Structure formats: C-alpha cells, structure tokens
Amino acid sequence: MKRRYKYRKISPDDVKEMKKLSKNMTRKELAEKFGICRSTLFYHLNPKYKKDAIERAKKSRAKLTKEELRKREKKYNLRKVKYQKQRYHEDQEFRKRMISNIIKYQKKKEKCQQE
C-alpha cells in the first residue's frame, strides 16, 4: 500500500489558515490542499477529536510491555532518521538549521568536557 501523503509538520500558521478555509472548503479539499490526510485535519481542527486521540494513545501505550515500547521507539527513530535525511537533501533551509544545531551541540559538548 503506497501512502498518498508524506509525514509533514503542521505549523500553527497552517492551522489558522485551515480554520479560515474550512468555512468555504470541504474537509477533503482542505486535506488535499495541505497535503495531509483527513484524520490529521480533524485532529488539528476539532479540539474534542484531538483530546480523544491523545487519550486513546495513552491507553494503548499503557498496555504495552517495556520490550514492545522499545521496539516501537526504535521503529519510530528509524522512520524519523529516514525523513530527516530526505528533508536534508531536499530543503536548504532545513539543512542550514540542522547544521547550526549540530554546531551548537558540539560547542556545548566541548564546554562541558572542559569543565
């Protein structure tokens, strides 16, 4: 099964724009415009849906064993690294931010080692 949408961060500005446009557009049209799935759109536009989704996630997570949590975390980290590598090569602004963060981290690490 091929995904139609890539993982994408939704900024607060995007949410504001979605709320404005939701009066004139259908949910399906909005989802296509922003390149997200409809459930993500519902999550950001409907506070009750968001609250319920968070509660469901907490309940399902509480049922997992430590080993299952570690596997899930590892899978998530692999997906995150893959996304960051792809974004690093495609988006110059992202690349600049990432490099500056790495430099800050290295300076902080060197400072801690000197103390």
DSSP file (Angstrom, degrees, kcal/mol; ACC not computed):
  #  RESIDUE AA STRUCTURE BP1 BP2  ACC     N-H-->O    O-->H-N    N-H-->O    O-->H-N    TCO  KAPPA ALPHA  PHI   PSI    X-CA   Y-CA   Z-CA
    1    1 A M              0   0    0      0, 0.0     2,-0.4     0, 0.0     0, 0.0   0.000 360.0 360.0 360.0 121.5    0.0    0.0    0.0
    2    2 A K        -     0   0    0      1,-0.0     2,-0.2     2,-0.0     0, 0.0  -0.732 360.0-124.7 -91.2 134.0    1.5    3.3   -1.1
    3    3 A R        -     0   0    0     -2,-0.4     3,-0.1     1,-0.1    -1,-0.0  -0.540   9.4-155.1 -77.6 140.5    1.0    6.3    1.1
    4    4 A R  S    S+     0   0    0     -2,-0.2     2,-0.4     1,-0.1    -1,-0.1   0.787  78.1  45.7 -82.8 -27.5   -0.6    9.3   -0.6
    5    5 A Y  S    S-     0   0    0      3,-0.0     2,-0.2     0, 0.0    -1,-0.1  -0.921  74.1-137.1-122.0 141.3    0.9   11.8    1.9
    6    6 A K        -     0   0    0     -2,-0.4     2,-0.2    29,-0.2    -2,-0.0  -0.521  43.5 -86.3 -84.7 160.4    4.3   12.2    3.4
    7    7 A Y        +     0   0    0     -2,-0.2     2,-0.4    29,-0.1    -1,-0.1  -0.489  58.5 176.8 -65.1 135.3    4.8   12.9    7.0
    8    8 A R        -     0   0    0     -2,-0.2     2,-0.3    -3,-0.1    -3,-0.0  -0.996  31.1-122.6-147.8 136.2    4.6   16.7    7.4
    9    9 A K        -     0   0    0     -2,-0.4     2,-0.6     1,-0.0    -2,-0.0  -0.610  23.9-143.3 -77.0 135.7    4.8   19.0   10.4
   10   10 A I        -     0   0    0     -2,-0.3    -1,-0.0     4,-0.0    -2,-0.0  -0.905  15.7-148.7-102.0 120.0    1.7   21.3   10.6
   11   11 A S     >  -     0   0    0     -2,-0.6     4,-1.9     1,-0.1     3,-0.2  -0.439  25.8-111.6 -83.6 160.9    2.7   24.8   11.9
   12   12 A P  H  > S+     0   0    0      0, 0.0     4,-2.2     0, 0.0     5,-0.1   0.835 120.7  56.8 -59.2 -31.9    0.3   27.0   14.0
   13   13 A D  H  > S+     0   0    0      2,-0.2     4,-2.3     1,-0.2     5,-0.2   0.893 104.6  51.6 -66.0 -38.7    0.0   29.2   10.9
   14   14 A D  H  > S+     0   0    0     -3,-0.2     4,-2.7     2,-0.2    -1,-0.2   0.905 108.6  51.1 -62.2 -41.3   -1.2   26.3    8.8
   15   15 A V  H  X S+     0   0    0     -4,-1.9     4,-2.4     2,-0.2    -2,-0.2   0.913 109.6  49.8 -63.8 -42.9   -3.8   25.5   11.5
   16   16 A K  H  X S+     0   0    0     -4,-2.2     4,-1.9     1,-0.2    -1,-0.2   0.923 112.4  47.4 -60.9 -44.0   -5.0   29.1   11.5
   17   17 A E  H  X S+     0   0    0     -4,-2.3     4,-2.7     1,-0.2    -2,-0.2   0.898 109.8  53.3 -65.1 -39.8   -5.3   29.1    7.7
   18   18 A M  H  X S+     0   0    0     -4,-2.7     4,-1.9     1,-0.2    -1,-0.2   0.917 107.7  51.3 -59.6 -43.2   -7.1   25.7    7.8
   19   19 A K  H  < S+     0   0    0     -4,-2.4     4,-0.4     1,-0.2    -1,-0.2   0.894 111.7  47.0 -63.0 -39.8   -9.7   27.2   10.2
   20   20 A K  H >< S+     0   0    0     -4,-1.9     3,-0.9     1,-0.2     4,-0.3   0.936 116.5  43.3 -64.8 -46.3  -10.3   30.2    7.9
   21   21 A L  H >X S+     0   0    0     -4,-2.7     4,-2.0     1,-0.2     3,-1.3   0.712  95.5  78.0 -74.7 -20.3  -10.6   28.0    4.8
   22   22 A S  T 3< S+     0   0    0     -4,-1.9    -1,-0.2     1,-0.3    -2,-0.2   0.723  86.5  62.3 -65.1 -19.4  -12.8   25.3    6.5
   23   23 A K  T <4 S+     0   0    0     -3,-0.9    -1,-0.3    -4,-0.4    -2,-0.2   0.819 116.8  27.5 -72.5 -29.6  -15.8   27.7    6.2
   24   24 A N  T <4 S+     0   0    0     -3,-1.3     2,-0.3    -4,-0.3    -2,-0.2   0.603 117.4  57.4-108.2 -15.4  -15.6   27.6    2.4
   25   25 A M  S  < S-     0   0    0     -4,-2.0     2,-0.1     1,-0.0     0, 0.0  -0.824  78.1-113.2-121.0 156.6  -14.0   24.3    1.5
   26   26 A T     >  -     0   0    0     -2,-0.3     4,-2.3     1,-0.1     5,-0.2  -0.392  33.8-110.4 -78.4 164.1  -14.8   20.6    2.3
   27   27 A R  H  > S+     0   0    0      1,-0.2     4,-2.6     2,-0.2     5,-0.2   0.885 119.2  53.6 -62.3 -38.6  -12.5   18.6    4.5
   28   28 A K  H  > S+     0   0    0      2,-0.2     4,-2.1     1,-0.2    -1,-0.2   0.921 109.2  47.6 -63.4 -44.0  -11.3   16.5    1.6
   29   29 A E  H  > S+     0   0    0      2,-0.2     4,-2.4     1,-0.2    -1,-0.2   0.903 112.4  50.0 -64.3 -41.0  -10.4   19.7   -0.4
   30   30 A L  H  X S+     0   0    0     -4,-2.3     4,-2.3     2,-0.2     5,-0.2   0.927 109.2  51.2 -62.5 -44.9   -8.5   21.1    2.6
   31   31 A A  H  X>S+     0   0    0     -4,-2.6     5,-2.2     1,-0.2     4,-1.0   0.905 112.3  46.3 -60.6 -41.9   -6.6   17.8    3.2
   32   32 A E  H  <5S+     0   0    0     -4,-2.1    -1,-0.2     3,-0.2    -2,-0.2   0.891 110.4  53.7 -67.5 -39.6   -5.5   17.8   -0.5
   33   33 A K  H  <5S+     0   0    0     -4,-2.4    -2,-0.2     1,-0.2    -1,-0.2   0.908 116.9  36.4 -61.9 -42.9   -4.5   21.4   -0.4
   34   34 A F  H  <5S-     0   0    0     -4,-2.3    -1,-0.2    -5,-0.1    -2,-0.2   0.526 109.3-120.9 -90.8  -5.9   -2.3   21.0    2.7
   35   35 A G  T  <5S+     0   0    0     -4,-1.0     2,-0.3     1,-0.3   -29,-0.2   0.862  72.3 116.8  71.8  36.0   -1.0   17.5    1.6
   36   36 A I      < -     0   0    0     -5,-2.2    -1,-0.3    -6,-0.2     2,-0.1  -0.850  68.0-100.4-128.7 165.5   -2.3   15.7    4.8
   37   37 A C     >  -     0   0    0     -2,-0.3     4,-1.7     1,-0.1     3,-0.5  -0.466  35.4-110.6 -83.8 162.4   -4.8   13.0    5.4
   38   38 A R  H  > S+     0   0    0      1,-0.2     4,-2.8     2,-0.2     5,-0.2   0.840 116.0  58.3 -63.5 -34.4   -8.3   13.9    6.7
   39   39 A S  H  > S+     0   0    0      1,-0.2     4,-2.2     2,-0.2    -1,-0.2   0.880 105.9  50.1 -64.8 -35.2   -7.7   12.3   10.1
   40   40 A T  H  > S+     0   0    0     -3,-0.5     4,-1.9     2,-0.2    -1,-0.2   0.893 110.1  51.2 -65.9 -39.5   -4.8   14.7   10.6
   41   41 A L  H  X S+     0   0    0     -4,-1.7     4,-2.1     2,-0.2     5,-0.2   0.932 110.2  47.9 -62.6 -46.4   -7.1   17.6    9.5
   42   42 A F  H  X S+     0   0    0     -4,-2.8     4,-2.4     1,-0.2     8,-0.3   0.902 108.2  56.8 -60.0 -40.9   -9.7   16.5   12.0
   43   43 A Y  H  < S+     0   0    0     -4,-2.2     7,-0.2     1,-0.2    -1,-0.2   0.896 113.6  38.2 -58.1 -42.8   -7.0   16.3   14.7
   44   44 A H  H  < S+     0   0    0     -4,-1.9    -1,-0.2     1,-0.1    -2,-0.2   0.777 121.9  41.3 -83.1 -27.0   -6.0   19.9   14.2
   45   45 A L  H  < S+     0   0    0     -4,-2.1    -2,-0.2     1,-0.2    -3,-0.2   0.738 108.3  58.1 -93.8 -23.3   -9.4   21.4   13.7
   46   46 A N     X  -     0   0    0     -4,-2.4     4,-2.2    -5,-0.2    -1,-0.2  -0.902  60.0-165.2-115.7 107.6  -11.5   19.7   16.3
   47   47 A P  H  > S+     0   0    0      0, 0.0     4,-2.5     0, 0.0     5,-0.2   0.853  91.6  52.6 -59.5 -35.8  -10.4   20.0   19.9
   48   48 A K  H  > S+     0   0    0      2,-0.2     4,-2.6     1,-0.2     5,-0.2   0.923 109.4  48.5 -66.4 -43.3  -12.6   17.1   21.1
   49   49 A Y  H  > S+     0   0    0     -7,-0.2     4,-2.4     2,-0.2    -1,-0.2   0.906 112.2  50.0 -61.3 -42.2  -11.2   14.8   18.4
   50   50 A K  H  X S+     0   0    0     -4,-2.2     4,-2.2    -8,-0.3    -2,-0.2   0.924 111.2  48.1 -62.9 -45.6   -7.6   15.8   19.4
   51   51 A K  H  X S+     0   0    0     -4,-2.5     4,-2.2     1,-0.2    -2,-0.2   0.919 113.1  47.9 -61.8 -44.9   -8.3   15.2   23.1
   52   52 A D  H  X S+     0   0    0     -4,-2.6     4,-2.6     1,-0.2    -1,-0.2   0.894 110.3  52.2 -62.8 -40.9   -9.9   11.8   22.4
   53   53 A A  H  X S+     0   0    0     -4,-2.4     4,-2.2     1,-0.2    -1,-0.2   0.902 109.7  49.1 -63.8 -41.0   -6.9   10.8   20.1
   54   54 A I  H  X S+     0   0    0     -4,-2.2     4,-2.2     2,-0.2    -1,-0.2   0.914 111.7  48.8 -65.0 -42.6   -4.5   11.7   22.9
   55   55 A E  H  X S+     0   0    0     -4,-2.2     4,-2.3     2,-0.2    -2,-0.2   0.911 110.6  50.6 -63.5 -42.8   -6.4    9.6   25.4
   56   56 A R  H  X S+     0   0    0     -4,-2.6     4,-2.5     1,-0.2     5,-0.2   0.907 110.1  50.5 -60.8 -41.8   -6.6    6.6   23.1
   57   57 A A  H  X S+     0   0    0     -4,-2.2     4,-2.3     1,-0.2    -1,-0.2   0.910 109.8  50.0 -64.4 -41.7   -2.9    6.8   22.5
   58   58 A K  H  X S+     0   0    0     -4,-2.2     4,-2.0     2,-0.2    -1,-0.2   0.917 112.0  48.2 -62.2 -43.4   -2.2    6.9   26.3
   59   59 A K  H  X S+     0   0    0     -4,-2.3     4,-0.9     2,-0.2    -2,-0.2   0.926 113.4  45.8 -64.7 -45.3   -4.4    3.9   26.9
   60   60 A S  H  < S+     0   0    0     -4,-2.5     4,-0.4     1,-0.2     3,-0.4   0.874 112.9  51.0 -67.8 -35.1   -2.9    1.8   24.2
   61   61 A R  H >< S+     0   0    0     -4,-2.3     3,-1.1    -5,-0.2    -1,-0.2   0.862 103.5  58.9 -68.0 -35.7    0.6    2.7   25.3
   62   62 A A  H 3< S+     0   0    0     -4,-2.0    -1,-0.2     1,-0.2    -2,-0.2   0.768 101.2  56.4 -65.4 -25.2   -0.1    1.8   28.9
   63   63 A K  T 3< S+     0   0    0     -4,-0.9    -1,-0.2    -3,-0.4    -2,-0.2   0.624  88.9  97.7 -82.0 -13.2   -0.9   -1.8   27.8
   64   64 A L  S <  S-     0   0    0     -3,-1.1     2,-0.1    -4,-0.4    -3,-0.0  -0.443  72.3-125.2 -80.1 149.3    2.4   -2.3   26.1
   65   65 A T     >  -     0   0    0     -2,-0.1     4,-2.2     1,-0.1     5,-0.2  -0.370  31.3-103.6 -80.7 169.5    5.3   -4.1   27.7
   66   66 A K  H  > S+     0   0    0      1,-0.2     4,-2.3     2,-0.2     5,-0.1   0.885 122.7  52.5 -61.9 -38.7    8.8   -2.5   28.0
   67   67 A E  H  > S+     0   0    0      2,-0.2     4,-2.3     1,-0.2    -1,-0.2   0.918 109.3  48.4 -64.4 -43.4   10.1   -4.6   25.2
   68   68 A E  H  > S+     0   0    0      1,-0.2     4,-2.4     2,-0.2    -1,-0.2   0.880 110.4  52.1 -64.5 -37.6    7.2   -3.6   22.9
   69   69 A L  H  X S+     0   0    0     -4,-2.2     4,-2.5     2,-0.2    -2,-0.2   0.907 109.1  50.0 -64.0 -41.6    7.8    0.1   23.8
   70   70 A R  H  X S+     0   0    0     -4,-2.3     4,-2.5     2,-0.2    -2,-0.2   0.912 111.1  48.8 -63.1 -42.6   11.5   -0.3   22.9
   71   71 A K  H  X S+     0   0    0     -4,-2.3     4,-2.5     2,-0.2    -2,-0.2   0.920 112.4  48.2 -62.4 -43.6   10.6   -1.9   19.5
   72   72 A R  H  X S+     0   0    0     -4,-2.4     4,-2.4     1,-0.2    -2,-0.2   0.906 112.2  49.0 -63.7 -42.0    8.1    0.9   18.8
   73   73 A E  H  X S+     0   0    0     -4,-2.5     4,-2.6     2,-0.2    -1,-0.2   0.900 111.3  49.7 -64.2 -41.9   10.6    3.6   19.8
   74   74 A K  H  X S+     0   0    0     -4,-2.5     4,-2.2     2,-0.2    -2,-0.2   0.918 111.5  48.6 -63.5 -43.9   13.3    2.0   17.6
   75   75 A K  H  X S+     0   0    0     -4,-2.5     4,-2.0     1,-0.2    -2,-0.2   0.909 112.2  49.4 -62.1 -42.9   10.9    1.8   14.6
   76   76 A Y  H  X S+     0   0    0     -4,-2.4     4,-2.4     1,-0.2    -2,-0.2   0.916 110.0  50.8 -62.9 -43.8    9.9    5.5   15.1
   77   77 A N  H  X S+     0   0    0     -4,-2.6     4,-2.5     1,-0.2    -2,-0.2   0.883 108.9  51.1 -64.2 -38.3   13.5    6.6   15.3
   78   78 A L  H  X S+     0   0    0     -4,-2.2     4,-2.1     2,-0.2    -1,-0.2   0.915 112.1  46.8 -63.5 -42.5   14.4    4.8   12.1
   79   79 A R  H  X S+     0   0    0     -4,-2.0     4,-2.2     2,-0.2    -2,-0.2   0.880 112.0  51.5 -65.8 -38.3   11.5    6.4   10.3
   80   80 A K  H  X S+     0   0    0     -4,-2.4     4,-2.6     2,-0.2    -2,-0.2   0.913 109.8  48.6 -65.4 -43.9   12.5    9.8   11.8
   81   81 A V  H  X S+     0   0    0     -4,-2.5     4,-2.5     2,-0.2     5,-0.2   0.911 110.9  50.8 -63.2 -42.6   16.1    9.5   10.6
   82   82 A K  H  X S+     0   0    0     -4,-2.1     4,-2.2     1,-0.2    -1,-0.2   0.917 111.8  47.7 -61.1 -43.9   14.9    8.5    7.1
   83   83 A Y  H  X S+     0   0    0     -4,-2.2     4,-2.8     1,-0.2    -2,-0.2   0.915 111.9  49.8 -63.0 -44.3   12.6   11.5    7.0
   84   84 A Q  H  X S+     0   0    0     -4,-2.6     4,-2.7     2,-0.2    -2,-0.2   0.895 110.2  50.0 -65.0 -39.9   15.4   13.9    8.2
   85   85 A K  H  X S+     0   0    0     -4,-2.5     4,-1.7     2,-0.2    -1,-0.2   0.929 113.2  46.4 -62.6 -44.6   17.8   12.5    5.6
   86   86 A Q  H  X S+     0   0    0     -4,-2.2     4,-1.5     1,-0.2    -2,-0.2   0.934 115.6  45.2 -63.2 -45.8   15.3   13.0    2.8
   87   87 A R  H  X S+     0   0    0     -4,-2.8     4,-2.9     1,-0.2     8,-0.2   0.872 107.8  58.9 -66.4 -36.8   14.4   16.5    4.0
   88   88 A Y  H  < S+     0   0    0     -4,-2.7    -1,-0.2     1,-0.2    -2,-0.2   0.886 110.5  42.2 -58.7 -40.3   18.1   17.4    4.5
   89   89 A H  H  < S+     0   0    0     -4,-1.7    -1,-0.2    -5,-0.2    -2,-0.2   0.767 122.1  38.9 -79.5 -25.8   18.7   16.7    0.8
   90   90 A E  H  < S+     0   0    0     -4,-1.5     2,-0.6     1,-0.2    -2,-0.2   0.783 110.2  55.1 -95.3 -29.9   15.6   18.5   -0.5
   91   91 A D     X  -     0   0    0     -4,-2.9     4,-2.0    -5,-0.2    -1,-0.2  -0.912  54.7-169.1-119.0 112.6   15.2   21.5    1.7
   92   92 A Q  H  > S+     0   0    0     -2,-0.6     4,-2.4     1,-0.2     5,-0.2   0.871  90.1  53.4 -68.1 -37.2   18.1   24.0    2.0
   93   93 A E  H  > S+     0   0    0      2,-0.2     4,-2.3     1,-0.2    -1,-0.2   0.917 109.6  48.9 -62.7 -42.8   16.5   25.9    5.0
   94   94 A F  H  > S+     0   0    0      1,-0.2     4,-2.6     2,-0.2    -1,-0.2   0.908 109.8  52.6 -61.2 -42.7   16.2   22.7    6.9
   95   95 A R  H  X S+     0   0    0     -4,-2.0     4,-2.5    -8,-0.2    -2,-0.2   0.911 109.1  49.0 -61.1 -44.0   19.8   21.8    6.1
   96   96 A K  H  X S+     0   0    0     -4,-2.4     4,-2.4     1,-0.2    -1,-0.2   0.923 112.8  47.4 -62.4 -44.8   21.0   25.2    7.5
   97   97 A R  H  X S+     0   0    0     -4,-2.3     4,-2.2     1,-0.2    -2,-0.2   0.908 112.4  49.9 -62.5 -41.8   19.0   24.8   10.7
   98   98 A M  H  X S+     0   0    0     -4,-2.6     4,-2.1     2,-0.2    -2,-0.2   0.919 111.5  47.6 -65.2 -44.1   20.2   21.3   11.2
   99   99 A I  H  X S+     0   0    0     -4,-2.5     4,-2.3     1,-0.2    -1,-0.2   0.909 111.7  50.2 -64.0 -42.6   23.9   22.2   10.7
  100  100 A S  H  X S+     0   0    0     -4,-2.4     4,-2.3     1,-0.2    -1,-0.2   0.886 110.3  50.6 -64.9 -36.8   23.6   25.2   13.0
  101  101 A N  H  X S+     0   0    0     -4,-2.2     4,-2.4     2,-0.2    -1,-0.2   0.891 109.7  50.4 -65.8 -39.1   22.0   22.9   15.7
  102  102 A I  H  X S+     0   0    0     -4,-2.1     4,-2.5     2,-0.2    -2,-0.2   0.915 110.6  49.3 -64.4 -42.8   24.8   20.4   15.3
  103  103 A I  H  X S+     0   0    0     -4,-2.3     4,-2.3     2,-0.2    -2,-0.2   0.917 111.2  49.3 -63.4 -43.4   27.4   23.2   15.7
  104  104 A K  H  X S+     0   0    0     -4,-2.3     4,-2.4     1,-0.2    -1,-0.2   0.919 111.7  49.5 -60.3 -43.9   25.7   24.5   18.9
  105  105 A Y  H  X S+     0   0    0     -4,-2.4     4,-2.5     1,-0.2    -2,-0.2   0.915 110.5  49.6 -62.6 -43.8   25.5   20.9   20.3
  106  106 A Q  H  X S+     0   0    0     -4,-2.5     4,-2.5     2,-0.2    -1,-0.2   0.898 111.4  48.9 -64.1 -40.7   29.2   20.3   19.6
  107  107 A K  H  X S+     0   0    0     -4,-2.3     4,-2.3     2,-0.2    -1,-0.2   0.910 112.1  48.8 -64.1 -41.9   30.2   23.7   21.3
  108  108 A K  H  X S+     0   0    0     -4,-2.4     4,-2.1     2,-0.2    -2,-0.2   0.899 111.6  49.6 -63.9 -40.7   28.1   22.8   24.3
  109  109 A K  H  X S+     0   0    0     -4,-2.5     4,-2.0     2,-0.2    -2,-0.2   0.912 110.7  49.2 -64.7 -43.9   29.6   19.4   24.5
  110  110 A E  H  X S+     0   0    0     -4,-2.5     4,-1.8     1,-0.2    -2,-0.2   0.895 109.9  52.1 -62.7 -40.4   33.2   20.8   24.3
  111  111 A K  H  X S+     0   0    0     -4,-2.3     4,-1.2     1,-0.2    -1,-0.2   0.901 109.7  48.7 -62.7 -42.2   32.3   23.3   27.0
  112  112 A C  H  < S+     0   0    0     -4,-2.1    -1,-0.2     1,-0.2    -2,-0.2   0.865 110.2  51.4 -66.1 -36.8   31.1   20.6   29.3
  113  113 A Q  H  < S+     0   0    0     -4,-2.0    -1,-0.2     1,-0.2    -2,-0.2   0.827 106.7  54.4 -70.3 -31.6   34.2   18.4   28.7
  114  114 A Q  H  <        0   0    0     -4,-1.8    -1,-0.2     1,-0.2    -2,-0.2   0.798 360.0 360.0 -71.6 -28.7   36.5   21.4   29.6
  115  115 A E     <        0   0    0     -4,-1.2    -1,-0.2    -5,-0.1    -2,-0.2   0.465 360.0 360.0 -79.4 360.0   34.8   21.9   32.9
